[in-house]
């Protein structure tokens, strides 16, 4: 039998982005207030439909640039001086009822970047902001002062929770935590990344010993900084290791 495309119901493909950064020592995610139905006025993750001529990675990179101005890390088209972000595919979400408009399958992506400036709304977004992930994942939803709280639109609370857990687990055994840091950073700044992502306080001396003793994790730059106040602190950059041995295990809750 010849293949008949009309025999299968059409459906759309979207990309949704869990964009995480550390702001004021708190793990924050990018949230947009939808300006159009469905869920008009509700907060959601940034994202959009995949264009007919795009693959998934290209669509995710385009949405990331449109929503944040960030380019994908190691993108040859991205100048070395431009802001860049780590971007990876997270998971696929295909509940038939996840979008009331039509059957929509979403391929979610996780993006990590250092402390980012206040974003600007674009596309069909009414407004956009950074919000602590704990606020967004609270069962009562997220709202500014004077607003009525409501859960995230679509199934975005689940996607966000999956993205946060991916980040929390990956910084245990990989060097991904450095994606939250500038090109040169102190051990104290890296420790605050771990504390923000894991939501725990870490012993400074033990942390310093672990990260500086892990082969290939950090490389001294030879410089120092006083941007944190006090005595000059040694500056490091990310080393060549992608997997940490031994891993940085999360403290038990």
N, C-alpha and C positions, 0 to 999 in steps of 0.2 A: 504494500500500500504506500502511495506517495505521501510525503509529509505535508500536512495541512495545518498551517499556523492558526487558522481561524477555529480549529477544534479545541484550542486551549484558551482559557480566559486570560486577558491581559493583566499585568500588574506592573507596578513601578518599583524602582530601586532608589533608595536614598542613602546618604551618608550622614551619620550623626557624630558629633565631636565631643568627647570629654576632654576639655582643655583645662589642665591643672597648672597652677603656679603657687608659689609661697609668697604671701603678702602679709606684712606685719606679724611674722612668725606663725601664720595660720595657713593651712592648706585650703586654697580657694579654687572654685571652678567658674568658668564663664557661663553666665545664664543670660538668655535673651527673653524679653517679654514679647509674645506674639502679637503682631499687629493685625492679623487676618484670621478668619476661621480656618480650621477648627481650633478650639481652645483659645479664641481671641482674648487677649488680656492676661493669659496665664504665662508663667515662666517655663522655659524649656531649654534644652541644650541647643547650641547652634548646629546647623546642618542644612541640607537641601537635597533636591533631586539630582540624580546622576544624569548628565546629558548624554544624548545618543552616541556622541563621538568620544566619550571619555571612558577610561578604565577607572577602577575604584580608587586607586592610589592618586590618580590625577584629580579626581573629583574631591577627595578629602583634602588634598593640598590646596586646591582652589578655594574651597570653603574656609579653610584655615586662614588663607591670605585675606579673603574678603571680610572675615569676622574679626581678625586680630591684627592684620598687617604682617603676620609672621610668615616666613618661608620655611620650608622643610630643611632640617639639618642635613648637610652633605649633598644638597641639591646643587648640581653643577651650574645651574642658572642663577644661583644665589650668591652674590658677592660676599667675600669673607667678612666684610664689615657690617653686613646687614644682620638684623635680628633673625635668629633661626630657632626652630623647635624640633625636638624629637617627636616623630610621628610613627605610630605602629597600629596595625589592625587589631581590634579588640575582640569582637564577636559579631555574630549575625543574629538578628531578631526578626522572626517571621510569623508571630501570632496573627492569624487572619483578621482579628478584630482590633489590632493595635492602632489602626488609623481609620477613622469613620468615613473618610472620603472614598477609599478604594483599597484593594489589596496592595499593601506596601511592605516590602522587605527592606530592612535597614541594616547596613554594614557599618557598625560603629568603629570609630578609631579613637585612640588615646594620644593626646598631644601634651608634652611636658616642656616647660620653658622657664627661664629665670623670672624674677619679679617683673611683672609687666605693667605698663601704664594703663590708665583708665581707658577702656575700649569705647568705640563709637558705634552707634547702631547703624545698620545698613540693610538693604534688601527689604524683607517683609517684617523686620524686627521693629517694634515700637520703641524699645529701649534695651540697653544691655549693661551688665555690670558684673563685677567679680563678687562672689558670695562665698562665705565659708561652707565647705561641703557638709558640715554637720547641720547647718541651717537648712540647706537644700534637701537633705535626706531626712529631716525631722518629719514624723508622720503627720504633723499639722501643716506641712508645707512651708513656703518661704514668702514673707511679705515685709515690706518696709513699714515704718511706723505709720499708723493710721489706715493701713490696708487690711483687707480680709485675707487670711492665709488660705492657700489652696495648694494641693500637690502639684508636682511638675506635670506638664502636659504629656500626652501619649504614655509610653512606658519608660520615660526618660529617667525616672527615679531608679528603676532597675538597672538601666544602662550606666548611670552615674555610679551606683554602688559597685557594679562590676569593674568599672574603670578605676575607682579608688582602691579596691582590693588588689587589682593588678599592679598598681603602682606600689602599694604597701609590700606586696610579696616580692616584686622584682628587685627592689632596692636591698633586699636581704642577700641575694646571691649574684647580683650584677652591679656594674658601676653606674646604673641609671640615675642614682641620686645626684650625680654631678650635672645632669641635664637641668636641674633646678638652679644651678649656680652660674654666676658669670664665668668668663673664660679663666680668670684668676680669682681665687677665693681662699679664705682661711679655713682651718680645721673647725673653728667655732661656727663659721657660717654653714659649713657642711653639716655639722652636728644639729644645727637648728632646722635644717631640711629634714633630717631623719626624725627629729622630735615633732615637727609639724605634720609629716606624712603619717607617722605611726601614732601620734597623739599621746606621747609619753615623754617623760624627762629622762635624760641620759647623763650618766656620770662623765664630766668633761675629761678627766684623766684617762679613764678606761677607754673612752671613745678615741681620744688622740692616739693612744697606744695601738688600738686595733687598726685604725685606718692607715696610719703611717707604717705599720708593720705588715700590711697586706701587700704582697708583691704586685706591682703594676697598677695599683689603685690610684695613688697620687704621686705627682712629680714636683719637687720644689722648683720654683721659678727663679729663686735667688733674690726676690724682692720682699719687701715688708709693707704693711699698711697700718695706719692708726685710725681707719674709718670707723672702727668699733669703739674707739676711746681707749684709754689706758696705754700700756706699753705697745711698741710695734709688734705686730703679729706676722708670722711667716706666711707667704703666699704660695699656693700650690695651683697646679692645673691637673686636669684629668689625665691619668696615665693610659697606657695602651690596653690594659686588661679589660675585657668585657665581662668575664665571670670572676667572682671573688672566691679565693680559696685561702683561708677559711671564710665562710659566709658571715655576714653581719646579721645575726639572728635577732628577731624581734623579741623584746622582753615579754614575758607572759603577763596577760592582763590581770 
